[in-house]
Amino acid sequence: MIRILLLAILFLLIAQAFWRVVDGIVRGAGGSSQRKRSVKPSMKLIRDPVCGTFVAPRQELSLTARGETFYFCSEKCRREFRR
């Protein structure tokens, strides 16, 4: 009885490993899978006008001048832009 139970557990573990491999191959080939992948929404990066670094737009590091909003990578760049 214990042998049958251990063989059943072994079979389930092998089957699970097999399906993980198959799922990875399907994902790698660009196909769909039954598992849902979490996709992060993309964010447009904006170039810092002072140093040229691409930054994610954040309200606390922005400055509106001449009717246009500028975004900065640091407070130092924002201060330099104000001059």
Backbone hydrogen bonds, N-H to C=O, Kabsch-Sander energy under -0.5 kcal/mol:
donor,donor_aa,acceptor,acceptor_aa,energy
5,L,1,M,-2.0
6,L,2,I,-2.6
7,L,3,R,-2.4
8,A,4,I,-2.2
9,I,5,L,-2.2
10,L,6,L,-2.4
11,F,7,L,-2.6
12,L,8,A,-2.3
13,L,9,I,-2.2
14,I,10,L,-2.4
15,A,11,F,-2.5
16,Q,12,L,-2.4
17,A,13,L,-2.2
18,F,14,I,-2.4
19,W,15,A,-2.4
20,R,16,Q,-1.9
21,V,17,A,-2.0
22,V,18,F,-2.5
23,D,19,W,-2.6
24,G,20,R,-2.3
25,I,21,V,-2.2
26,V,22,V,-2.5
27,R,23,D,-2.4
28,G,24,G,-2.5
29,A,25,I,-1.8
30,G,27,R,-1.5
31,G,26,V,-2.0
39,V,37,R,-0.5
40,K,38,S,-0.5
46,I,55,V,-3.1
48,D,53,T,-3.3
52,G,48,D,-1.7
55,V,46,I,-3.2
61,L,58,R,-0.7
62,S,59,Q,-1.0
63,L,70,F,-2.2
65,A,63,L,-0.6
65,A,68,E,-2.7
68,E,65,A,-1.9
70,F,63,L,-3.1
72,F,61,L,-2.6
78,R,74,S,-1.6
79,R,75,E,-2.5
80,E,76,K,-2.2
81,F,77,C,-2.1
82,R,78,R,-1.6
83,R,79,R,-1.0
